[in-house]
Every structure is written in structure tokens, then in C-alpha cells.
Amino acid sequence: MTRADPPADPGAGEVPAREGPGRHLLRWAFGGSWKWHLFRFLLFCILVVMGIFGIREYHLLRLRGVLRDQAARGLPTTFEELLALAPAVDPALQAEYAAACAPMEGEGRQDLPGGDGWDSPFNDALAAFVLGEASGPPEGLREALERHRPAVERLTSLVREGKVLPTGLGALPRERPGGLSSAVALDTLSLPTLAPGRAVRWHRLDALLGGDPGTRIDAIESWIRAWREPAVLTDALLGIELRLERERLHLELALQGRLPAGRAEAFLAEETGTASWMATFWKWNRLLFPCMVAEDLLERRHPSELRIGGGLPWAARKRDSRRWLLLPEAVGDTLVLYDDTRRALEREAGAPAAAALQEREAGIRVFPLDPAAFSLRFAAFAEARSRAVRAALRLLLLRAERGGLPADEAEARRWLGPHAGLLDGTPTSPRIRYGRPAPGVLRLAADASGGPEWVQVPGEDVPGRWAPGDPPSKAPLRVALEGVEIRTGE
């Protein structure tokens, strides 16, 4: 009898299964002693911090690249270049200008009416006087003008001589305040912001109440010339107000029959130039704001030191850590956005479309932006309003010899003759539509459906809603971004 063979070993001859990478990683992460756990935790923290700093360094590298590209195209990017480009000013005369503005700043601004909107009771009463519907000007206006006369004459004499710079560049420091380039933009906001508009309005009101039209137009034009280099947002807003006051004065004097013929022809022959003027603002705004912030960031300044966004240190604001990480990228994107906005306004070849600018603007989250894309829409309608004012002026000058006013747009074009192009759209602004929305009412309105694609950029203040068939407004005279409407009584 033979002995039976021993039972076979089930595992004999088999190769042990290898652990997968996941199980090995779990054992490496969670196994071992407490010292091993501490080492892994510290290693993880170091890698996270290195990653965060790596992201910031990448954004700083991109920011340097943007500045290099703009410098290669001849654009200034540094504080020293800013000083070299800025007009020279006399500090003593600038101080004298600020002192002359003081009576028309602060509480004094309530003493001169007319700055509270086109449809205010005062402006309605003034329009009725201009149109001959009222026997006299609004009550108290003459007295208010006399109270302000010395201050306005002194202020205008400084501006007329061309020795002071009333825009933000006039307050530009000669050295970096506190060692910060970003503080430069804050200091440029320190010039008076109410007196210029009130002084120009004073000249307009004085002309309507019997002042010499030529003298008052010359005074207003001296202010317009002083505003040829808008540098900060308040400059741009004030410059738009000054231009509107000048246009209104020419139209109102024509309605009174007191506009000198030579002045009318010169006004009609002018190029409005609103788009190129706003392009100048973006040229300076890019240099004063994102360029100066970029210079501080590349010097390793922390966002808590920077003076942007209303002048407050960013340490006092929320999400400071997010700004520290993403601010270099946002500043680089803002530099490109502002320069592309300037290029679009100047109609440079290859400039981005307004819709593309708006999309990029919406993506910049951690840097305070001025309304870049919407400024194209605003420029388009401001130019259209200027052409509407000139077309209305020409028709008003012709009505005395022809009797009445044109019944429709075709007749209006025949009346305008060589000036009929004022109603046509341009590469930078929409066309003008002539209409008579009611008996005795004349309207010249910008057509939002035509013109450049700029007019399609949305915004809070969306002009262009008028159409020839819309009912007339209640105001006797309206000059706004939408166009011109006059109650002529004919």
C-alpha cells in the first residue's frame, strides 16, 4: 500500500498580487508614526504656499510683458515718463486758481441756478424767456449773476491767459507721494470740480440776459481750450458739461435772434471731435491709474499700501488676499483695455469692437474701472447731439427768410443744402432724424438703430430713445444726448 500524496498548497507557485498606486498612496499618506504625519502636513503646506506665490509670480510676469509691449509701441509706462509728458505749471498760479474757485465751491454752488437738469422748473422758465413766451427771466437770476460776477471774472481771467491748468494734470506732484506711484492718481483729484462748470454756466446765463454774446462765447471757449487734456474721470465729466453749455448758448442766442452771423458760421463749420477728445482722456487715464499701480506692484508693494479705488488703502477693504493674488493680472488686463478703448475712439486699424471691450471689462473683478466700453457709446451720442444742435441752428437761421420750418426730413435736407451732411451718420456717431412730433415742435434726434456698433453697448444711462413719432417732452427746450427738441410755436 502506498502512502497518499500530501494535499497541494493552494498558494504554492502563485506570485503575490501587487498593490495598486492608490492603495500605496493612501498607506504613504495615512500610515506611519506621528512624526511622519507632521512631515507630510508641513510638506503639503509648503507646496500650497509655493503654488500661491507661483501663481502671483506668473501674473507679475504677464504684467511685465504687457508693459514691455506697450513701451515697444511708444506708450509711456513709468512715473518719470508721466512727468516728462505732463505740461509744466506754476504752483503759485495754480494756488491762485484754487483760491479763485473757492467762492463757487461748497455751499456757494447753491446760489446759482440752472445745474439741476434740463427739465427743472428753473430751466423751463429760462427756456420760456429765451423763446419769448415769458416777459422776463426767472425770478432772482439777475441778482444771483451779479453776486457771482467778481469771482467768475477773476477765475476766467486766469484761465483765459492760459497760465493755469484746471484739469487733473494741474495737480500732478513732481515726486511720488510717500514713495508710491499709485498715490499720484489720488492727488490729481484734488482740484476744484464745481467751480468750472458753474463759471461757464454763469457766462451762458449772462449772455442770455443781455451780456455781449461775443464776449461770453469767447470766455466759454477759453474754458474749452483749457480742457483739451482731460486726465481723470472728473475731467471728462466736466469737459462734457462745458461743451454742452457752449452748444446750448449758440442755439439759445439764435432763438433770441442775437447770435452774430460770423459766430454762427464758425460754429457750423466746426468738427465736433468728441471721440478724439475722449481718446485723450483714456491716454492719460491709462498712465495715471493702472500704470502707476503696476509700477508699485513690480516694486513688491502689497495691496494694503496702494492708493486706488477712491483713495482708500486696500487693507481696509474686503478680500485683500484675493487682490494680492489676482491684482497683477487685473492691472495688466486694465492696461490693455484702456489702450484698446483709446484706439477704438481714434478709429485705429485693428482696434477691438465695442462688444469685445465690454466682455473683457466685465471679466476684470478686482480693479476699480472707469466705464471704458460705455464711453464709446457716450462719445457716439455726444457727437450726434453736437451735429443735431448745428442742424437745428441752421434751420432756425433760415426760418426767418423762408417762413416756418420744414415739414419733414426730406424738406429739411433741402433747406440745409451743403450742411445736409449733419444729418448723416459718421464712422463714430449715429445719424440724425428730423421730425415734427406735434404742431409747433421741432425735433432732431439721434437714431439708435444706425451708426457704429458703439451705440449697441448697454449702460445705465442709455440715450437714443427718441424717434420722430414719439410724443414731445413737456420742456419748452431740451438739449440732451438724445438730441434737440424745441417748442417753436410754428
Residue pairs with C-beta under 8 A, 6 or more apart in sequence:
19 27
29 40
52 325
55 325
56 324
56 325
56 328
59 325
59 326
59 327
59 328
59 329
59 332
60 297
60 298
60 328
62 328
62 329
62 332
63 294
63 297
63 298
63 328
63 329
63 331
63 332
64 298
65 332
66 332
66 335
66 336
67 77
67 291
67 294
67 335
70 77
70 335
70 339
71 77
75 286
75 339
76 82
76 84
76 85
76 287
76 291
77 287
77 291
77 294
77 295
78 291
78 295
79 176
79 181
79 184
79 292
79 295
81 287
82 172
82 184
82 287
82 288
82 291
82 292
83 172
83 174
85 287
86 169
86 172
87 165
87 169
87 229
89 164
89 165
89 169
89 170
89 172
90 163
90 164
93 158
93 163
93 164
94 164
94 165
94 170
94 171
96 158
96 164
97 155
97 158
97 159
97 164
97 166
97 170
98 191
98 192
100 151
100 154
100 155
100 158
100 195
101 155
101 192
101 194
101 195
101 196
102 192
102 195
103 148
103 151
104 112
104 148
104 151
104 152
104 155
104 192
104 194
104 195
104 198
104 199
105 192
105 193
105 194
105 195
106 194
109 115
109 194
109 198
111 144
111 147
111 148
112 144
112 145
112 148
112 198
112 201
112 202
112 205
113 122
113 138
113 140
113 141
113 144
114 122
114 123
114 126
114 201
114 205
115 197
115 198
115 201
116 122
116 123
117 123
118 475
118 478
118 479
118 480
119 473
119 474
119 475
119 478
122 138
123 475
124 474
124 475
124 476
125 134
125 137
125 138
126 137
126 138
126 141
126 205
126 208
127 475
127 476
127 477
128 134
128 476
129 136
129 137
129 138
129 208
130 208
130 252
130 255
130 256
130 477
131 255
131 476
131 477
131 486
131 487
131 488
131 489
132 256
133 476
133 489
137 208
137 209
141 205
141 209
142 209
145 202
145 205
145 206
145 209
148 198
148 202
149 202
149 206
152 199
152 202
152 203
155 195
155 199
156 199
156 203
156 219
156 222
156 223
158 164
159 166
159 222
159 223
159 226
160 219
160 222
162 222
162 225
162 226
164 170
164 226
165 226
165 229
166 191
166 192
166 196
166 223
166 226
166 227
167 191
167 226
167 227
167 229
167 230
167 231
167 232
167 235
168 188
168 189
168 191
168 230
168 231
168 232
168 234
168 235
168 284
168 288
169 188
169 229
169 231
169 284
170 191
171 187
171 188
171 189
171 190
171 191
172 184
172 187
172 188
173 184
173 187
176 183
176 184
177 183
177 184
177 186
177 187
180 296
180 301
180 305
180 306
180 307
181 291
181 292
181 293
181 295
181 296
182 292
182 293
182 295
182 296
182 301
182 306
182 307
182 308
183 307
184 288
184 292
185 232
185 288
185 289
185 292
185 307
185 308
186 307
186 308
186 311
188 231
188 232
188 288
189 232
189 234
189 311
193 234
193 238
196 223
196 227
196 238
196 242
197 238
197 241
197 242
197 245
199 223
200 220
200 223
200 241
200 242
200 245
200 246
201 245
203 211
203 216
203 219
203 220
203 249
204 216
204 220
204 245
204 246
204 248
204 249
204 252
206 216
207 213
207 216
207 217
207 249
207 253
208 249
208 252
208 253
208 256
213 253
213 258
213 259
213 260
213 263
214 260
214 263
216 249
217 246
217 249
217 250
217 263
220 242
220 245
220 246
220 249
221 246
223 242
224 242
224 243
224 246
227 235
227 238
227 239
227 242
228 277
228 280
229 280
229 284
230 236
230 238
230 239
230 277
230 278
230 280
230 281
230 284
231 281
231 284
231 285
231 288
232 284
232 285
232 288
233 285
233 370
235 281
236 278
236 281
236 375
239 277
239 281
240 378
240 382
243 274
243 382
243 386
244 385
244 479
247 385
247 386
247 389
247 479
248 389
248 479
250 259
250 263
250 264
250 267
250 389
250 393
251 389
251 392
251 393
251 396
251 479
251 484
251 486
252 477
253 259
254 264
254 393
254 396
254 397
255 396
255 477
255 486
259 393
264 393
264 397
267 390
267 393
268 390
268 393
268 394
268 419
270 390
272 382
272 383
272 386
272 387
274 379
274 382
274 383
274 386
274 428
274 429
275 345
275 346
275 347
275 379
275 380
275 383
275 428
275 429
276 345
276 346
278 345
278 375
278 378
278 379
279 342
279 345
279 346
281 375
282 338
282 339
282 341
282 342
282 345
282 372
282 375
283 342
285 338
285 370
286 335
286 338
286 339
286 342
289 308
289 334
289 338
289 370
290 331
290 334
290 335
290 338
290 367
291 335
293 306
293 308
293 327
293 331
293 367
294 328
294 331
294 332
294 335
296 305
296 306
297 306
297 327
297 328
297 331
302 324
303 314
303 315
303 320
303 323
303 324
303 327
304 313
304 314
304 315
304 320
305 313
305 314
306 313
306 314
307 313
308 314
308 367
308 368
309 317
309 368
310 368
314 320
314 323
317 323
319 366
322 366
323 366
326 365
326 366
327 366
327 367
330 364
330 365
330 366
330 367
331 367
333 360
333 363
333 364
333 367
334 364
334 367
334 369
336 360
337 357
337 360
337 361
337 364
337 369
337 372
338 372
340 351
340 352
340 357
341 357
341 372
341 373
341 375
341 376
343 350
343 351
343 352
344 351
344 352
344 353
344 354
344 357
344 376
344 454
345 375
345 376
345 379
345 428
347 427
347 428
352 360
353 453
354 373
354 376
354 377
354 452
354 453
354 454
354 456
354 457
355 453
355 456
355 457
357 372
357 373
357 376
358 373
358 374
358 457
361 369
361 372
361 373
371 378
371 459
373 457
374 457
374 458
374 459
376 454
376 457
377 454
377 455
377 456
377 457
377 459
377 463
378 459
378 481
379 428
379 429
379 454
380 428
380 429
380 430
380 451
380 452
380 454
380 455
381 429
381 430
381 446
381 455
381 463
381 464
381 481
381 482
382 429
382 481
383 426
383 428
383 429
384 429
384 430
384 431
384 432
384 446
384 451
384 481
384 483
385 446
385 479
385 480
385 481
385 482
385 483
385 484
387 422
387 423
387 429
387 432
388 422
388 432
388 444
388 445
388 446
388 483
388 484
389 479
389 484
390 419
390 422
391 412
391 416
391 419
391 422
391 423
391 432
391 434
391 444
392 442
392 444
392 484
392 486
394 415
394 416
394 419
394 422
395 405
395 406
395 412
395 415
395 416
395 442
396 486
398 415
399 405
399 488
399 490
402 415
404 490
405 436
405 442
405 488
405 490
406 412
406 414
406 415
406 434
407 436
408 434
408 435
408 436
409 423
409 433
409 434
409 435
409 468
412 423
412 434
413 420
413 423
413 434
414 420
416 422
416 423
422 432
423 431
423 432
423 433
423 434
423 444
424 431
424 432
425 431
425 447
425 450
425 451
425 452
426 451
427 452
428 452
428 454
429 446
429 451
429 452
430 446
430 447
430 448
430 449
430 450
430 451
430 452
430 455
430 464
431 446
431 447
431 450
431 451
432 444
432 445
432 446
432 447
432 483
433 444
433 445
433 446
433 447
433 467
433 468
434 443
434 444
434 468
435 443
435 444
435 445
435 467
435 468
435 469
436 442
436 443
436 468
437 443
437 468
437 469
437 470
437 471
437 472
437 485
438 471
438 472
440 487
440 488
440 489
440 490
441 472
441 485
441 486
441 487
441 488
442 484
442 485
442 486
442 488
443 466
443 468
443 472
443 483
443 484
443 485
443 486
444 483
444 484
444 485
445 464
445 466
445 467
445 468
445 482
445 483
445 484
445 485
446 463
446 464
446 466
446 481
446 482
446 483
447 464
447 467
448 455
448 463
448 464
448 465
455 464
461 481
463 480
463 481
463 482
464 481
464 482
465 482
466 482
466 483
466 485
472 485
472 487
473 485
475 485
476 486
476 487
477 485
477 486
477 487
478 484
478 485
478 486
